[in-house]
Amino acid sequence: MDSKLEIKIEALPEVCGVYKFLDSNGKILYIGKAINLKKRVQSYFQKDNYERARIRQMMPYVSDIQIIETNNEIEALILESALVKKNQPLFNTDLKDDKSYAWIYINNKDKFPTVKIVRSLKKGEYEKGKLFGPYPSGLVVKRVYSYLRKLYPFCTCKNNDCASSLYFHIGLCPGPYAGAISEEDYRENINNIIKFLSGKKRGHIKSLAKTMERYSKNEEFEKAAVLRDRIKDLKYIGQDIGFTYYDDTESYKSRRVKARKRSFDSLSIDLGISKLSRIECYDISNIQGKYAYGSMVVAVDGVLERSKYRIFKIKGSSTPDDFRMLKEVLERRFKGNEPFPDLVLIDGGKGQVSSAMNIIFQGINIVGISKGKHLKRKGRRIKDEFWIVRDGKIYSINIENPEILIDLRNEAHRFAITHYRKRSIKEARKSVLDSIEGVGEKRKRILLKEFKDIKGIRNASLEDINSVIKNSKVSKRIKDNLANYQHPKV
């Protein structure tokens, strides 16, 4: 794998999103979605994990990777579907036509709204109502659709002729056009369905679970199994979201920028800060203390200011000690002349925040962000926890809209890990060539210019190496020394 590509993969965040594989000309080869972008993309580069022949065929052409982070798995699913249809990547076999995932649509502007399952989505066609989904399993959607109709009957009668409808006579249509239900009561049914599809179903599922448990205790296992499957179906139905099927990459990115700005605007209230303009976030990246870097990323008035980012090459001992390294970075930062932030965000929990407290000047607010022990109910991400310093003590705090803090933490991590990876690969490359007798700075420079990296030199034939070195003995030494070379992993 190309070292630049390896660096990019190592810096990917472990969040939901969409990834694109591109060739050397920037053409999109493949678009996919992931709950964990880093793990999913890494899996493609494991030789024993090519899941389809088509993917094996694609991988040699992959020269670059682009990602778009999303707030949850459902948004990733929608964005993937929209981008595949728009770009028609060569190696995507699914989602290219108009029919893909199933959606549930409710036209709530009609006098007596109806509920239906749709697949073909054309812009403007469903703007009058609400779309819920997408749902990859059409079978589950049909089962949930039928179940909801039993709970909250609705009309699907053709020509508004309820009286002759079979559904009316078996109780699945409440008969609004036959005068059997008032408009107000019919609306109540539809509103209950909307609430249900919007995620407000925990109480109902809890009730079903209790009934299932009672059936099991009474050894009514068939009834219990039916409820078990029903609960599974209902949990599958996703939440209502603001991002729509019709949005493209740019509109989605714009939406995330707006969400970040809203998060910034609400932070002053959440944290009790009267003035908030500049936020700085710090992260430490190292493995066993080697090639350690600290990163500083900046947001001003809710906008990421990449020109103000800084990287700190950690000095001193190579012993792994995140607390000492963080202390060093903060001491160097706050000795400078750069404007001080209103808020410092530390990537870490109580320990890291405690280290920062003794260095950062009074009057500057300090918040820590750490991975919690529990999964979020939606999206299956680890829930972030936040810590704040108040009167010399550290307290856990709930932040209602933490988007900008999460984005800053992810930015700081990627920024640090990118520099770490560059240095580690450079050092590994340098050391392996320096250990070969007869290879000095000049020959090393010529070899790297010709073969790009150590992997390229290792894969070159003895004749190709000798055509560059012009010395058969040294060429033989190079070939022998690199025979068992493994590209550095971090």
C-alpha positions in Angstrom: 0.0 0.0 0.0 1.2 3.5 -0.8 2.5 5.3 2.3 0.3 8.4 1.8 -2.7 6.1 1.5 -1.7 4.3 4.7 -1.3 7.6 6.6 -4.8 8.6 5.4 -6.3 5.3 6.6 -4.6 5.5 10.0 -6.1 9.0 10.5 -9.7 8.0 9.7 -12.2 8.5 12.5 -14.0 5.7 14.2 -17.5 7.1 13.4 -20.4 6.5 11.1 -20.1 7.8 7.6 -19.6 7.3 3.9 -16.3 6.4 2.2 -15.2 6.8 -1.5 -12.4 4.9 -3.2 -10.8 6.9 -6.0 -8.3 6.0 -8.7 -5.1 8.0 -9.6 -7.2 10.4 -11.8 -9.7 11.2 -9.0 -12.5 9.1 -10.5 -14.8 7.4 -8.0 -14.4 3.6 -8.1 -16.7 2.7 -5.2 -18.9 4.2 -2.5 -19.8 2.5 0.7 -21.2 3.2 4.2 -19.9 2.2 7.6 -20.7 2.3 11.3 -17.0 2.6 11.9 -15.2 4.3 9.0 -11.7 3.4 10.1 -12.3 -0.3 10.7 -14.4 -0.7 7.6 -11.9 0.9 5.2 -8.9 -1.0 6.8 -10.7 -4.3 6.2 -10.4 -3.7 2.4 -6.6 -3.8 2.6 -6.4 -7.1 4.4 -5.5 -9.6 1.7 -7.6 -12.4 3.2 -10.7 -10.3 3.6 -11.7 -9.4 0.0 -15.4 -10.2 0.2 -16.2 -10.2 -3.5 -14.4 -10.9 -6.7 -15.4 -7.4 -7.9 -13.7 -5.8 -4.9 -10.5 -7.8 -5.5 -10.5 -6.5 -9.0 -10.9 -2.9 -7.8 -8.3 -2.7 -5.0 -5.1 -2.3 -7.1 -6.6 0.8 -8.7 -7.4 2.5 -5.3 -5.1 5.6 -5.0 -7.1 7.8 -2.6 -9.9 7.7 -0.1 -12.5 10.4 0.8 -14.9 10.3 3.7 -18.0 12.1 4.8 -18.9 11.8 8.5 -22.6 11.4 9.4 -24.4 11.6 12.7 -25.7 8.1 12.6 -26.0 4.9 10.5 -29.3 5.9 8.9 -27.8 9.2 7.6 -24.9 7.2 6.2 -27.3 4.8 4.5 -29.2 7.7 2.9 -26.1 9.5 1.7 -24.6 6.3 0.3 -27.7 5.6 -1.7 -27.9 9.2 -3.1 -24.2 9.3 -4.0 -24.2 5.9 -5.7 -27.2 7.0 -7.9 -25.6 10.3 -8.7 -22.0 9.1 -9.5 -22.7 5.5 -10.8 -19.3 4.1 -9.6 -18.0 1.3 -11.7 -17.6 -1.2 -8.8 -20.9 -0.6 -7.1 -23.4 -3.2 -8.2 -26.4 -2.1 -5.9 -28.3 1.1 -5.5 -27.7 2.4 -9.1 -31.3 2.2 -10.3 -34.4 4.0 -9.0 -35.5 1.1 -6.7 -33.4 0.5 -3.7 -34.2 0.7 0.0 -37.8 0.8 1.3 -39.3 3.9 2.8 -42.6 4.6 4.6 -44.4 7.7 3.3 -47.2 9.6 5.0 -48.9 12.5 3.1 -50.1 14.4 6.1 -51.4 17.3 4.1 -54.4 15.4 2.8 -57.7 15.6 4.7 -57.4 11.8 5.5 -53.7 11.0 5.1 -52.6 7.5 4.1 -49.5 5.5 4.8 -47.6 3.6 2.1 -44.4 1.8 1.4 -42.3 3.4 -1.5 -39.1 2.6 -3.2 -38.8 4.8 -6.3 -38.0 8.3 -5.1 -38.1 11.3 -7.4 -37.4 14.8 -6.2 -40.5 16.7 -5.4 -42.7 13.6 -5.4 -42.9 13.3 -1.7 -42.4 16.8 -0.5 -46.0 17.2 0.8 -45.5 14.6 3.5 -43.0 12.8 5.7 -40.5 10.1 4.6 -39.3 7.5 7.1 -36.3 5.3 6.4 -34.5 4.1 4.5 -34.9 0.4 5.4 -32.7 -2.2 3.6 -35.1 -5.0 4.5 -38.3 -4.6 2.6 -39.7 -7.7 4.4 -39.3 -6.2 7.8 -40.9 -3.0 6.6 -44.0 -4.9 5.3 -44.4 -6.7 8.7 -44.1 -3.4 10.6 -46.5 -1.7 8.2 -49.1 -4.4 8.7 -48.6 -4.3 12.5 -49.0 -0.5 12.6 -52.2 -0.8 10.6 -53.6 -3.1 13.2 -52.7 -0.7 16.0 -53.7 2.5 14.2 -56.0 1.7 11.2 -55.7 4.0 8.2 -57.4 4.2 4.8 -55.9 3.1 1.5 -59.2 2.7 -0.3 -59.2 3.4 -4.1 -61.5 6.2 -5.2 -62.2 6.9 -1.5 -64.8 4.1 -1.5 -64.5 2.7 2.0 -67.9 1.0 2.0 -66.8 -1.6 -0.6 -63.3 -2.0 0.7 -62.3 -5.4 2.2 -59.9 -3.6 4.6 -62.9 -1.6 6.0 -64.9 -4.8 6.7 -62.0 -6.5 8.5 -61.2 -3.4 10.6 -57.9 -2.3 9.0 -59.6 0.8 7.4 -61.5 3.0 9.9 -63.8 4.2 7.1 -63.2 8.0 7.0 -65.1 8.3 3.6 -68.0 6.2 4.9 -68.5 8.5 7.9 -67.4 5.8 10.4 -64.6 7.9 12.0 -64.2 11.7 12.5 -61.4 13.6 10.9 -60.0 14.4 14.4 -59.9 10.8 15.5 -58.4 9.7 12.1 -55.7 12.3 12.5 -55.0 10.9 16.0 -54.2 7.5 14.4 -51.9 9.1 11.8 -50.1 11.2 14.5 -49.5 8.1 16.6 -47.9 6.4 13.5 -45.7 9.4 12.9 -44.6 9.4 16.6 -43.9 5.7 16.4 -41.8 6.0 13.2 -40.0 9.0 14.7 -38.6 6.8 17.5 -41.1 7.3 20.2 -41.8 3.6 20.7 -39.8 2.6 23.7 -42.8 2.3 26.0 -44.6 0.1 23.5 -41.6 -2.2 23.0 -41.2 -2.4 26.8 -44.9 -3.5 27.1 -44.4 -6.2 24.4 -41.3 -7.4 26.2 -43.2 -7.9 29.5 -46.0 -9.8 27.7 -43.3 -12.0 25.9 -41.8 -12.8 29.3 -45.2 -13.8 30.7 -45.8 -16.1 27.7 -42.4 -17.7 28.3 -43.1 -18.3 32.0 -46.4 -19.9 31.1 -44.6 -22.1 28.5 -46.6 -20.5 25.6 -43.4 -20.5 23.5 -45.1 -20.0 20.1 -46.8 -16.8 21.3 -43.5 -15.6 22.9 -41.6 -16.2 19.7 -44.1 -14.1 17.7 -43.6 -11.2 20.1 -39.8 -11.7 20.1 -39.8 -11.3 16.3 -42.2 -8.3 16.5 -39.9 -6.5 19.0 -36.9 -7.2 16.7 -38.8 -5.7 13.7 -39.9 -2.6 15.7 -36.3 -2.0 16.9 -35.1 -2.2 13.3 -37.3 0.8 12.2 -35.0 3.8 12.4 -35.5 7.3 13.6 -36.8 10.4 11.7 -33.9 12.6 10.6 -33.4 16.0 9.1 -31.1 14.9 6.2 -33.1 13.7 3.2 -32.7 11.4 0.3 -32.6 14.4 -2.0 -29.5 16.0 -0.4 -26.1 15.7 -2.0 -22.6 15.8 -0.5 -22.4 19.6 -0.5 -25.8 20.1 1.1 -25.0 17.5 3.7 -21.7 19.2 4.5 -23.5 22.5 4.7 -26.0 21.0 7.1 -23.1 19.7 9.3 -21.5 23.2 9.4 -24.9 24.6 10.5 -25.2 21.9 13.2 -21.7 22.8 14.4 -22.6 26.5 14.6 -25.8 25.7 16.5 -23.7 23.6 18.9 -21.3 26.5 19.4 -24.1 28.9 20.0 -25.6 26.7 22.7 -22.3 25.9 24.5 -22.2 29.2 26.4 -25.5 28.2 28.0 -24.5 24.5 28.6 -21.2 25.5 30.1 -22.2 28.7 31.8 -19.7 30.8 29.9 -20.6 34.4 29.3 -18.1 34.9 26.4 -17.2 32.2 24.0 -15.3 32.9 20.7 -12.2 30.8 20.4 -12.0 27.1 21.3 -8.7 25.1 21.2 -8.6 21.3 21.4 -5.5 19.2 22.3 -4.6 15.6 21.6 -1.5 13.5 22.1 -0.5 10.8 19.6 2.2 8.2 20.1 2.9 4.5 20.4 4.9 3.4 23.4 6.2 7.0 23.5 7.8 6.9 20.1 7.4 9.7 17.5 5.1 11.5 19.9 3.1 14.6 18.7 0.7 16.9 20.3 -1.9 18.7 18.2 -3.8 21.9 18.6 -6.9 22.5 16.5 -9.0 25.7 16.6 -12.5 26.9 16.1 -13.4 30.6 16.1 -17.1 31.5 16.4 -18.1 28.0 15.5 -15.9 27.7 12.3 -12.9 25.4 12.1 -9.8 27.6 11.5 -7.3 25.2 9.9 -4.7 27.9 9.3 -4.4 28.2 13.1 -3.8 24.5 13.8 -0.4 23.7 15.3 1.6 20.5 15.8 4.0 20.0 18.7 6.9 17.5 18.4 7.2 16.1 21.9 10.7 16.6 23.4 12.3 14.8 26.4 12.0 11.1 27.3 10.5 8.6 24.9 8.8 6.8 27.8 5.0 6.7 27.1 3.4 9.2 29.5 0.4 11.0 28.1 0.1 13.2 31.1 3.7 14.5 30.9 3.4 14.9 27.1 0.1 16.9 27.5 1.8 19.1 30.2 4.7 19.8 27.9 2.4 20.8 24.9 0.3 23.1 27.1 3.3 24.8 28.7 4.8 25.5 25.2 1.5 26.7 23.9 0.8 29.1 26.7 4.3 30.6 26.7 3.6 31.9 23.2 2.1 35.2 22.0 -0.9 33.7 20.2 -4.3 34.9 21.5 -5.6 32.8 24.4 -8.7 30.7 23.9 -12.0 31.1 25.9 -12.2 27.3 26.2 -9.6 24.6 26.1 -10.9 21.1 25.2 -8.8 18.2 26.3 -9.0 14.8 24.6 -9.2 12.7 27.8 -10.9 12.1 31.0 -10.4 13.3 34.6 -6.6 12.5 34.6 -5.8 14.6 31.5 -8.1 17.4 32.7 -6.3 17.4 36.0 -2.9 17.7 34.3 -4.2 20.7 32.3 -5.6 22.5 35.3 -2.2 23.4 36.8 -0.9 24.9 33.5 -3.7 26.8 31.9 -4.3 30.3 33.2 -7.2 31.1 35.4 -10.1 32.5 33.5 -9.8 30.0 30.7 -12.4 27.3 30.8 -11.3 23.7 30.6 -13.5 20.8 29.4 -12.5 17.2 28.8 -14.0 14.7 26.3 -13.6 11.0 26.8 -15.2 7.8 25.4 -17.7 6.5 27.8 -18.6 2.9 28.8 -22.0 2.8 27.2 -23.3 2.7 23.6 -25.7 5.3 22.3 -29.1 3.9 21.7 -29.1 5.1 18.1 -26.1 4.7 15.8 -24.3 2.2 18.0 -21.4 4.6 18.8 -19.7 4.8 22.1 -21.3 7.6 24.0 -18.9 10.5 24.8 -18.6 11.9 28.3 -17.7 15.4 29.2 -15.8 16.9 32.2 -15.6 20.5 33.3 -13.4 22.3 35.9 -15.3 24.4 38.4 -13.6 26.1 41.4 -10.6 23.8 41.2 -12.6 20.6 41.0 -13.6 18.4 38.1 -17.3 17.5 37.5 -19.1 15.4 35.0 -21.4 17.5 32.8 -24.1 16.9 30.3 -23.9 18.9 27.0 -27.1 18.9 25.0 -25.5 19.8 21.6 -21.9 18.6 21.6 -21.3 18.4 17.8 -18.6 21.0 17.7 -16.6 19.5 20.6 -16.8 16.0 19.0 -15.7 17.5 15.6 -12.8 19.3 17.3 -11.7 16.1 19.1 -11.8 14.1 15.9 -9.9 16.9 14.0 -7.2 17.0 16.7 -6.8 13.2 16.6 -6.4 13.1 12.8 -4.1 16.1 12.8 -1.8 14.5 15.3 -1.9 10.9 13.9 -1.1 12.2 10.4 2.2 13.8 11.6 3.0 10.8 13.7 2.5 8.4 10.8 4.7 10.5 8.4 7.5 10.6 10.9 7.3 6.9 11.8 7.4 5.8 8.2 10.2 8.1 7.4 12.2 6.9 10.4 11.6 3.2 9.6 12.6 3.8 6.0 15.7 5.6 7.0 16.9 3.0 9.5 16.5 0.0 7.2 18.5 1.6 4.4 21.2 3.0 6.8 21.9 -0.5 8.1 22.9 -1.8 4.7 26.7 -1.6 4.0 27.5 0.4 0.9 24.2 2.5 1.0 25.0 6.1 1.8 22.9 9.2 1.6 23.4 9.6 -2.2 22.4 6.0 -3.0 19.5 6.1 -0.5 18.2 9.2 -2.2 18.5 7.7 -5.7 16.8 4.5 -4.6 13.8 6.3 -3.0 13.5 8.6 -6.0 13.3 5.6 -8.4 11.2 3.1 -6.3 9.2 5.6 -4.1 9.5 3.7 -0.8 11.1 0.6 0.9 8.3 -1.6 -0.3 9.0 -0.6 -3.9 12.7 -1.3 -3.5 11.9 -4.7 -1.9 9.6 -5.7 -4.8 12.1 -4.6 -7.5 14.2 -7.2 -9.2 17.9 -7.4 -8.6 18.5 -6.2 -12.2 16.3 -3.1 -11.6 18.1 -2.2 -8.4 21.5 -2.7 -10.0 20.5 -0.5 -12.9 20.2 2.3 -10.4 23.0 1.5 -8.0 25.6 0.4 -10.6 27.2 -2.0 -8.1 26.3 -5.7 -8.2 27.6 -6.5 -4.6 25.7 -3.6 -3.0 22.6 -4.4 -5.1 22.8 -8.0 -3.8 23.1 -6.8 -0.2 20.0 -4.5 -0.7 18.0 -7.4 -2.1 19.0 -9.8 0.7 18.4 -7.3 3.5 15.0 -6.3 2.3 13.8 -9.8 1.6 12.0 -10.1 4.9 11.2 -6.4 5.3 7.7 -5.7 6.7 6.1 -2.3 6.1 5.8 -0.6 9.5 2.4 -0.9 11.2 1.2 1.5 13.8 
